[in-house]
Amino acid sequence: MSNIFLQLAGALSAICGFVVINFLLALYITVKRLGGTIEKRHVYVIGSVSLLFFLTGIILSYVGGITA
């Protein structure tokens, strides 16, 4: 039964990563349209958070599939 919860947590984590990447894209477009700049460290931090969510989602989905 725990495999269902692991796969669900993996799917939710992947969705969170997708939302974070879309936030970064919207932020970048908005700042560029207003004539500003985003520091590279901010892009790296937001990008690494989304990568962490995606990797967590992949790992949890994989572990949930193995224990089935």
C-alpha positions, 0 to 999 in steps of 0.5 A: 500500500505504501507504493501508491503513496510513494508514487503519489508523492513522486508525482506531486514532487514532479508537479512542484518542480514544473511549477517552480520552472514556470515561475522562473520563466514568468519571472524572467519574462517580466523582469526583462520586459520591465528592463531589469536584470536577474542575478545569476545566483537567483536563477541558479537557486530557483533552477536547483530547487526545481531540479531537486523537485524533479529528481525527488519525483523520479526517485520516489516514483521509481522506489514506488514502482519497485515495491509494487 
